């Protein structure tokens, strides 16, 4: 399927794009410059944000299994999250 066969979309900010997901320009602008959320892909970051998990302290209240149940969270994000927690002396709930 070529770009001309796809639907042209326009986000609320006026960016035009050919995708079925969120506007890539807006997603890039929303990506944090630092912190553990900056290490994650956009779907994984949104999965945590949609579940109000915005700090490592909040993340440590969940088990790995619970985190993987969030829509958009995949197993490739777990090593990054484990490392970020370990650096702060935290861990996932057992």
C-alpha positions in Angstrom: 0.0 0.0 0.0 1.5 3.3 -1.0 1.2 6.6 1.0 -1.3 7.9 -1.6 -3.6 4.9 -0.9 -3.6 5.5 2.8 -5.8 8.0 4.6 -4.2 11.3 5.2 -4.8 12.4 8.8 -4.4 15.7 10.6 -3.8 15.9 14.3 -5.2 18.6 16.6 -2.0 20.6 16.2 -2.3 20.6 12.4 0.4 18.0 11.6 -0.4 15.8 8.6 0.6 12.2 8.6 -0.2 8.8 7.0 -0.7 6.4 9.9 -3.4 4.7 11.9 -1.9 5.6 15.2 -1.1 8.9 16.9 0.7 11.8 15.1 4.4 11.0 15.1 5.4 14.7 15.3 3.3 15.1 18.5 4.6 11.9 19.9 8.2 13.1 19.4 7.4 16.4 21.1 5.8 14.6 24.1 8.8 12.3 24.6 10.6 13.3 27.9 14.2 14.4 27.6 15.3 12.4 30.6 14.0 10.0 33.2 12.9 6.4 32.9 10.0 7.2 30.6 12.4 8.6 28.0 13.9 5.1 27.6 10.6 3.6 26.4 8.9 3.4 23.1 5.8 5.6 22.7 3.3 2.7 23.2 5.0 1.6 26.4 5.3 5.2 27.7 1.6 5.8 27.0 0.7 2.5 28.7 2.3 3.7 31.9 1.0 7.2 31.6 -2.5 6.0 31.0 -2.3 4.0 34.2 -0.9 7.0 36.2 2.6 5.4 36.5 4.8 8.4 36.1 7.5 7.8 38.8 9.7 4.9 39.7 8.2 4.9 43.2 4.7 4.3 41.6 6.2 1.7 39.2 7.6 -0.3 42.2 4.1 -0.8 43.5 3.4 -3.2 40.5 4.5 -6.7 39.7 6.1 -7.3 36.3 3.0 -9.4 35.3 0.7 -6.5 36.1 2.8 -4.1 34.1 2.7 -6.5 31.1 -1.1 -6.4 31.2 -1.2 -2.7 30.4 -2.2 -2.2 26.8 0.8 -1.2 24.8 3.4 -2.6 27.2 5.6 -5.3 25.8 8.3 -7.6 27.3 11.2 -5.7 25.7 10.4 -2.8 28.0 10.9 -4.8 31.2 14.7 -4.9 31.2 14.8 -1.1 30.8 12.3 -0.7 33.7 14.2 -3.2 35.9 17.5 -1.3 35.4 15.9 2.1 36.1 14.3 0.7 39.3 17.7 -0.9 40.4 19.5 2.4 39.9 17.2 4.0 42.4 17.4 1.0 44.9 13.9 -0.1 44.0 12.4 -3.2 42.4 9.1 -4.5 41.1 6.7 -5.8 43.8 7.0 -9.6 44.3 
